Amino acid sequence: MAAYHNDLQECQSYADEISVAQKAGTKAAGGAVIGGAMGAIWGNSDTAAKGAGAGGLLGGVKGYSQASREKQQVVKRCLRGRGYKVLN
């Protein structure tokens, strides 16, 4: 069990190299730009601001979710590479 816990900690430290905040921020910024542009096309400045806010929020959530999945995949691949059977 001690060897497993050591391997798990090492694999998690590899996964921690993925920046969840950076990925969420990048997606939020992209979502805000797209949402603002769509709001401007379909409405006025008020609609553009609301579209940017909604797009930023959705983009941030999507980025956070993607980064979290990526971190889980890194840990799973790392453990498999060390000979463990990962069930999911």
FIVEXDO-166618 format. One record per residue (C-alpha): chain; residue number from 1; x, y, z. Coordinates in Angstrom, 1 decimal. Example, Ala and Ser with C-alpha at 12.3 -4.5 7.8 and 13.67 -1.06 7.14 Angstrom:
REM FIVEXDO-166618
R  chain  resi       x       y       z
R      A     1    12.3    -4.5     7.8
R      A     2    13.7    -1.1     7.1
//
This chain:
REM FIVEXDO-166618
R  chain  resi       x       y       z
R      A     1     0.0     0.0     0.0
R      A     2     2.9     2.4     0.8
R      A     3     4.2     2.0    -2.8
R      A     4     0.8     2.7    -4.2
R      A     5     0.4     5.9    -2.1
R      A     6     3.8     7.0    -3.2
R      A     7     3.0     6.3    -6.9
R      A     8    -0.3     8.1    -6.6
R      A     9     1.3    11.2    -5.0
R      A    10     3.9    11.3    -7.8
R      A    11     1.2    10.9   -10.5
R      A    12    -0.9    13.7    -8.8
R      A    13     2.1    16.0    -8.8
R      A    14     2.5    15.5   -12.5
R      A    15    -1.2    16.3   -12.9
R      A    16    -0.8    19.5   -10.8
R      A    17     1.4    20.9   -13.5
R      A    18    -1.8    21.5   -15.5
R      A    19    -3.1    25.0   -14.6
R      A    20    -6.8    24.8   -14.1
R      A    21    -7.0    28.6   -13.4
R      A    22    -5.1    29.4   -16.6
R      A    23    -7.3    27.1   -18.8
R      A    24   -10.5    28.5   -17.2
R      A    25    -9.3    32.1   -17.7
R      A    26    -8.4    31.5   -21.3
R      A    27   -11.8    29.9   -22.1
R      A    28   -13.6    32.7   -20.2
R      A    29   -11.8    35.3   -22.2
R      A    30   -12.7    33.6   -25.5
R      A    31   -16.3    33.1   -24.4
R      A    32   -16.6    36.7   -23.5
R      A    33   -15.3    37.8   -26.9
R      A    34   -17.7    35.5   -28.8
R      A    35   -20.6    36.3   -26.5
R      A    36   -20.0    40.0   -26.9
R      A    37   -19.7    39.8   -30.6
R      A    38   -22.9    37.8   -30.9
R      A    39   -24.8    40.2   -28.6
R      A    40   -23.6    43.2   -30.7
R      A    41   -24.7    41.5   -33.9
R      A    42   -28.2    40.7   -32.6
R      A    43   -28.8    43.7   -30.4
R      A    44   -27.2    46.8   -29.0
R      A    45   -24.4    47.6   -26.5
R      A    46   -26.5    46.3   -23.6
R      A    47   -27.1    43.0   -25.3
R      A    48   -23.4    42.9   -26.2
R      A    49   -22.4    43.3   -22.5
R      A    50   -24.9    40.7   -21.4
R      A    51   -23.6    38.3   -24.1
R      A    52   -20.0    38.9   -23.1
R      A    53   -20.9    38.2   -19.4
R      A    54   -22.7    35.0   -20.3
R      A    55   -20.1    33.9   -22.7
R      A    56   -17.3    34.5   -20.2
R      A    57   -19.1    32.6   -17.5
R      A    58   -19.8    29.6   -19.7
R      A    59   -16.3    29.7   -21.2
R      A    60   -14.8    29.7   -17.7
R      A    61   -16.9    26.7   -16.6
R      A    62   -16.0    24.8   -19.7
R      A    63   -12.3    25.6   -19.3
R      A    64   -12.4    24.4   -15.6
R      A    65   -14.2    21.2   -16.6
R      A    66   -11.7    20.4   -19.4
R      A    67    -8.7    21.0   -17.1
R      A    68   -10.1    18.9   -14.4
R      A    69   -10.7    16.0   -16.9
R      A    70    -7.2    16.5   -18.2
R      A    71    -5.8    16.2   -14.7
R      A    72    -7.7    13.0   -14.1
R      A    73    -6.5    11.5   -17.3
R      A    74    -2.9    12.3   -16.5
R      A    75    -3.2    10.5   -13.1
R      A    76    -4.9     7.5   -14.7
R      A    77    -2.3     7.2   -17.5
R      A    78     0.5     7.6   -15.0
R      A    79    -0.8     4.9   -12.8
R      A    80    -1.4     2.6   -15.8
R      A    81     2.2     3.2   -16.9
R      A    82     3.3     2.0   -13.5
R      A    83     1.4    -1.2   -13.8
R      A    84    -1.8    -0.5   -11.9
R      A    85    -5.2    -1.4   -13.3
R      A    86    -7.4     1.6   -13.4
R      A    87   -11.1     0.7   -13.5
R      A    88   -12.6     3.9   -15.1
//
